[in-house]
Amino acid sequence: MARPSDFWAPFKREWYNDETGELREPHRSRLLASGTSIDRIVEMEAEVAAEIVEFHHKNSELPVINGKNWAERELENRQRQRQIPASMRAALYHGTYDPDANYD
């Protein structure tokens, strides 16, 4: 089953306790030691908390398709995207894709 932390950058994963679904506190001392202001830390924590709420909202509100909830489908989509070379993804995104080009 997918968890909110499956969608985050590694530094955010350290903040989240998958068992309790809550933010962990020890990251604050490391951030303060690195020179991050307490205001920025609180802002970052609020962003993570909002992402958790959004994850649960999407997972509960969006329909189950082929027996898979939103999070499971999103993880599969991200896995497929990683299989496409970055240069090809960029060309598709910018509308410059050339089917005859080599996108290795």
BELTA-V193723 format. One record per residue. N is the residue number from 1. SS is DSSP state (helix for helix, strand for strand, loop for the rest). Layout:
BEGIN
N	SS
N	SS
END
This chain:
BEGIN
1	loop
2	loop
3	loop
4	helix
5	helix
6	helix
7	helix
8	loop
9	loop
10	helix
11	helix
12	helix
13	helix
14	loop
15	loop
16	strand
17	strand
18	loop
19	loop
20	loop
21	loop
22	strand
23	strand
24	loop
25	loop
26	loop
27	helix
28	helix
29	helix
30	helix
31	helix
32	helix
33	helix
34	loop
35	loop
36	loop
37	loop
38	helix
39	helix
40	helix
41	helix
42	helix
43	helix
44	helix
45	helix
46	helix
47	helix
48	helix
49	helix
50	helix
51	helix
52	helix
53	helix
54	helix
55	helix
56	helix
57	helix
58	helix
59	helix
60	helix
61	helix
62	loop
63	loop
64	loop
65	strand
66	loop
67	loop
68	strand
69	loop
70	helix
71	helix
72	helix
73	helix
74	helix
75	helix
76	helix
77	helix
78	helix
79	helix
80	helix
81	helix
82	helix
83	helix
84	loop
85	loop
86	helix
87	helix
88	helix
89	helix
90	helix
91	helix
92	helix
93	helix
94	helix
95	loop
96	loop
97	loop
98	loop
99	loop
100	loop
101	loop
102	loop
103	loop
104	loop
END
